Amino acid sequence: MNKYQLSDRGFYGMDFQDINRISCSIQESSADGNKIWLGVNGNRMHLDQESVKTLLPYLQRFAETGELFED
């Protein structure tokens, strides 16, 4: 995994490539409250903590089992 870095605007983030070798990133947001940017550069999702909490169980399951949902 790539090392995170500080942007010119003072927010931590990191760049990475998806399985298609497309440039992606995750970065702290300057918006009020705790938010992040995540996705393909130029077309990222803007997520708050609640959004991440909703997605996290599905991502965790996929990381552990390779499946998003239980049967």
Summary of the structure (lengths in Angstrom):
residues: 71
radius of gyration: 13.6
end to end distance: 31.0
largest distance: 45.6
contacts: 141
relative contact order: 0.13
helix: 24%
strand: 37%
